[in-house]
Amino acid sequence: GDCIWEPVDDKLGKWELTTYHYDDIVAHKVFDVR
């Protein structure tokens, strides 16, 4: 699985992940690290 490595302070806030297949977006996820 995915994990967040130390230091965590520089990774806080909104993260946005987008997966493309050629020019089509096939997955999009926004999450907030607190």
C-alpha positions as CSV (number, residue, x, y, z in Angstrom):
1,G,0.0,0.0,0.0
2,D,0.9,3.6,-0.1
3,C,2.4,5.4,2.9
4,I,3.5,8.9,3.8
5,W,7.2,9.1,4.9
6,E,8.7,11.5,7.5
7,P,8.8,14.4,7.6
8,V,5.0,14.7,7.3
9,D,4.8,18.5,7.7
10,D,5.9,19.1,4.1
11,K,3.2,16.8,2.8
12,L,0.1,18.3,4.5
13,G,-2.7,19.7,2.5
14,K,-4.6,18.9,-0.7
15,W,-3.3,16.2,-3.0
16,E,-4.7,15.5,-6.4
17,L,-4.0,12.3,-8.5
18,T,-5.1,11.9,-12.1
19,T,-4.5,8.8,-14.2
20,Y,-4.7,9.2,-18.0
21,H,-4.9,6.6,-20.8
22,Y,-3.7,8.5,-23.8
23,D,-5.8,11.7,-23.6
24,D,-8.7,10.3,-21.5
25,I,-8.9,10.7,-17.7
26,V,-9.6,7.2,-16.3
27,A,-9.3,8.0,-12.6
28,H,-9.3,11.2,-10.5
29,K,-8.9,11.4,-6.8
30,V,-8.5,14.4,-4.5
31,F,-7.7,13.9,-0.8
32,D,-6.5,16.0,2.2
33,V,-3.6,15.0,4.3
34,R,-4.1,16.3,7.9
